[in-house]
Amino acid sequence: MYIKNKMVTLTYRLTYVGLCGYGILRHLSVSNSIRNINMLSYFTIQSNIVCFFVMLASAIHSILCIIKDKDLKYSRALSFFRGMAFLVITITFFTYSIVLTQTGFTMGNSAQRGMTINDLFVHYMIPICTLVDYFLFQPKPSFKRLDPVKWLWAPFIYFVFILIKGKYFDTGKSLVGIKRYPYYFLDAGQYGYLYVFKYAFVFLIGCIIIGYVFWLIDFILGLIDVKIKKTVSHIKNK
């Protein structure tokens, strides 16, 4: 149950890569290294970067399908990382929509509060485009039963990285303006580690639920696809 037209798939994925790359670049600066360090410490930007490279690999896969004029199976690694990208960008979407918009959150030190065009790119457009790519262009099933648990490595590594950065970061004169913690719910310095770990536990449960919802949808769609193929094959053989 997916679109098998190779040129349509490639066109969509190249467009996705362009939009994702543009959305990331809108948050960076050629001359302001402090801004870049701050931006690259946000889970939002890191999840968009993951999506950029995963979709670039997917586009290359589509190119190979066109060159060889046949449907090549996804490698295990590509399927796994496509699922991981799906998870982290969905976390980005829900965290921004449910948690951060209520606080007037803005990335960086901008005086402008609330949602901006930049926010629309990285918090909404790319998550929606990722969802569309999965449903329209990815063969099902693609994920293994334990994949949702393994995908947790991405948010876990980010969580550890931010806590270490916040605890040991040296705010010397050359680094003035760099945030210790990009999100208020990770600010162990202000709220304490117990507060942060409570939030982390809630996010962990949320990530597991989202991951297994993806796996279940993928599994069901795979069963439907197999059933359709068997029915079509049976009709042709009559």
C-alpha positions in Angstrom: 0.0 0.0 0.0 2.3 2.7 -1.3 2.9 4.7 -4.4 5.4 2.8 -6.6 6.1 5.4 -9.2 9.8 6.0 -8.8 9.9 9.5 -10.3 7.1 10.7 -8.1 8.8 9.3 -5.0 12.1 10.8 -5.9 10.6 14.2 -6.7 8.8 14.3 -3.3 11.9 13.3 -1.4 14.2 15.8 -3.1 11.6 18.5 -2.4 11.5 17.3 1.2 15.3 17.5 1.5 15.2 21.0 0.1 12.5 22.2 2.5 14.1 20.6 5.5 17.5 22.0 4.7 16.0 25.4 4.1 14.2 25.2 7.5 17.4 24.3 9.3 19.4 27.1 7.6 16.8 29.7 8.6 17.7 29.1 12.2 21.5 29.4 11.6 23.7 32.4 11.0 26.8 32.9 8.8 28.4 35.3 11.2 26.9 34.6 14.7 28.6 31.5 16.1 26.8 31.9 19.5 23.4 31.7 17.8 24.5 28.6 15.9 25.7 26.9 19.1 22.4 27.7 20.8 20.3 26.6 17.8 22.2 23.3 17.4 21.6 22.4 21.0 17.8 22.3 20.5 16.2 18.9 20.0 14.1 20.5 17.3 17.0 21.3 15.1 18.8 18.0 15.8 15.6 16.1 14.9 15.3 18.1 11.7 19.0 17.3 10.9 18.3 13.6 11.4 15.3 13.8 9.1 17.4 15.7 6.5 20.0 13.0 6.3 17.6 10.1 6.5 15.5 11.5 3.7 18.7 12.2 1.7 19.5 8.6 2.0 16.0 7.7 1.0 16.3 9.9 -2.1 19.5 8.1 -3.0 17.7 4.8 -2.6 15.0 6.1 -5.0 17.7 7.2 -7.5 19.2 3.7 -7.4 15.7 2.2 -8.0 15.4 4.4 -11.1 18.9 3.5 -12.4 18.3 -0.2 -12.0 14.7 0.1 -13.1 13.4 -2.1 -10.3 12.0 -1.8 -6.7 15.0 -2.3 -4.4 14.3 -3.4 -0.8 15.2 -0.9 1.9 18.2 -2.0 3.8 17.7 -2.8 7.5 19.6 0.3 8.5 17.6 2.6 6.3 14.3 1.2 7.6 15.5 1.5 11.2 16.7 5.1 10.8 13.5 6.1 8.9 11.5 4.9 11.9 13.8 6.7 14.3 13.5 9.9 12.3 9.7 9.5 12.3 9.8 9.2 16.1 12.1 12.1 16.9 10.3 14.5 14.6 6.9 13.5 16.0 8.3 14.2 19.5 9.3 17.6 18.2 5.8 18.2 16.9 4.0 17.2 20.1 6.4 18.8 22.5 6.1 22.1 20.7 2.3 21.9 20.2 1.4 20.7 23.7 4.1 21.9 26.0 6.0 24.8 24.6 3.4 27.0 22.8 1.7 27.5 26.1 4.7 29.3 27.5 5.3 31.7 24.6 8.5 29.7 23.8 10.9 30.9 21.1 14.2 29.4 20.1 17.3 31.5 20.6 17.3 34.9 22.2 14.8 36.5 19.9 12.6 39.2 21.4 9.7 37.9 19.3 7.5 35.6 21.3 5.2 32.9 20.0 5.1 31.1 16.7 7.2 32.3 13.7 7.7 31.2 10.1 10.9 29.5 11.3 8.8 27.5 13.9 6.3 26.5 11.2 9.1 25.0 9.1 10.8 22.9 11.8 7.8 22.1 14.2 5.0 21.5 11.7 6.0 21.3 8.0 8.7 18.7 8.4 6.7 16.5 10.8 3.8 16.5 8.4 6.0 15.9 5.3 7.6 13.0 7.2 4.2 11.4 7.9 3.2 11.9 4.3 6.4 10.2 3.0 5.8 7.2 5.2 2.2 6.6 4.2 2.6 7.4 0.5 6.0 6.0 -0.4 7.3 3.5 2.2 6.6 -0.3 1.9 4.9 -1.9 4.9 5.7 -3.5 7.2 9.1 -1.8 7.7 9.7 -2.0 11.4 10.6 -4.8 13.8 8.9 -5.3 17.1 11.8 -4.0 19.3 12.5 -1.0 17.0 10.5 1.4 19.1 12.6 0.6 22.1 15.8 0.9 20.2 14.7 4.3 18.7 14.8 5.7 22.3 18.6 5.9 22.0 18.2 9.2 20.1 16.2 11.1 22.8 18.3 9.4 25.5 21.6 10.6 24.1 20.2 14.1 23.7 19.0 14.1 27.3 22.4 13.0 28.6 24.2 15.5 26.4 22.1 18.4 27.6 22.5 17.6 31.3 26.3 17.2 30.9 26.4 20.5 28.9 24.4 22.3 31.5 26.4 21.0 34.5 29.9 21.4 33.2 29.5 24.3 30.7 32.0 27.1 31.2 30.3 30.5 30.7 33.5 32.3 30.0 33.6 35.7 28.3 34.0 34.2 24.9 30.8 32.1 25.4 28.5 34.8 26.7 25.0 34.3 25.4 25.1 30.5 25.2 22.2 28.8 27.0 23.0 26.1 29.5 19.6 24.5 29.0 17.6 25.0 25.8 14.3 24.1 27.4 12.9 25.1 30.8 11.9 21.5 31.7 15.6 20.4 31.3 16.9 23.3 33.5 18.3 21.2 36.4 20.2 24.3 37.6 17.0 26.2 38.3 14.5 23.5 39.1 16.7 20.6 40.3 17.3 17.1 39.0 14.2 15.6 40.5 12.0 17.9 38.5 14.0 17.2 35.3 13.8 13.4 35.8 10.1 13.6 36.4 9.7 15.3 33.0 12.1 12.8 31.4 10.0 9.9 32.7 6.8 11.4 31.2 8.6 11.9 27.9 10.0 8.3 28.0 6.5 6.9 28.4 5.2 9.2 25.6 8.1 8.1 23.3 7.3 4.4 23.9 3.6 4.9 23.3 4.3 6.9 20.1 6.8 4.3 18.9 4.5 1.4 19.4 1.6 3.2 17.8 3.9 3.6 14.7 4.9 -0.1 14.9 1.2 -1.2 15.2 0.1 0.9 12.3 3.0 -0.3 10.2 2.2 -4.0 11.2 -1.5 -3.6 10.3 -0.8 -1.9 7.0 1.6 -4.7 6.2 -1.0 -7.3 6.9 -3.5 -5.5 4.7 -0.9 -5.2 1.9 -0.2 -9.0 2.1 -4.0 -9.7 2.0 -4.5 -7.5 -1.0 -1.6 -9.1 -2.9 -2.9 -12.6 -2.2 -6.4 -11.6 -3.3 -5.1 -10.1 -6.5 -2.9 -13.1 -7.2 -5.9 -15.4 -6.6 -8.0 -13.5 -9.0 -5.3 -13.5 -11.7 -4.9 -17.3 -11.4 -8.6 -18.0 -11.9 
